[in-house]
Every structure is written in structure tokens, then in C-alpha cells.
Amino acid sequence: MPFRHIAMFRWNDDVGVDHLDRVRDGLNALPAEIEEIRSYVHGADVGVSEGTYDYAVVADFDNVNDWRTYRDHPQHVLFISEVIAGNVAERAAIQIQTGPS
């Protein structure tokens, strides 16, 4: 059953533009490394409303097992440890089924 992962981040106050470039470049590289990803959209908040997160990732998979492969994939884990960890003030995530239930 189709499966979607959504993650949102609020960066620490000291996170700069150079970090956002690393986030964007790192996330852009993951679909080529992880064949289970069916669709991958991510980006910074455009700032049109208050109270939003700073960055979001929306990833689609054929099923929950493919998401687990993504979650545990060495390239994804490395990206998180090198680029995300230590730079996040807050994170929210949800996984949903996107097909018939």
C-alpha cells in the first residue's frame, strides 16, 4: 500500500544559509542512492504564515518496508548525522498510508 513520510524541521537559531545549501544538496542526492524512494519533495518554508516549520521533506514509497529501508539506509543515516543532527531545535514527523485502506 502506498506510504508517505513527512518530516518538518525548525533549525537552531545559528543555522545559516550555508547549512541550508548542505541540506538541499544532501537531500537531492538521496533518491539516486535509495531506489525505494518513489517521489521526493523538500524545501524551505516560503514565509507566508506564522508558526510554521523551517524546512519539510515529503517522501513517497510503495509500502512501509520501503520506507524502513530508506530510514535505515546508510546514506540517509550518514546525512542525518553529518547535516541534520545538532542543527535542529524541533522536528515533527508523520507517516501515512496514501492508498485505499
Number of C-alpha atoms within 10 A of each C-alpha: 11 15 19 21 18 16 16 22 21 17 20 13 9 8 12 10 9 8 15 16 11 15 20 14 11 17 18 14 13 17 16 9 14 16 12 18 18 15 12 16 12 17 15 15 14 9 10 7 7 6 7 13 17 18 19 18 16 17 19 23 24 18 16 18 12 19 20 12 16 22 13 12 15 13 16 20 13 13 18 15 11 14 15 16 10 11 16 16 11 12 14 11 12 10 15 12 16 14 11 6 5
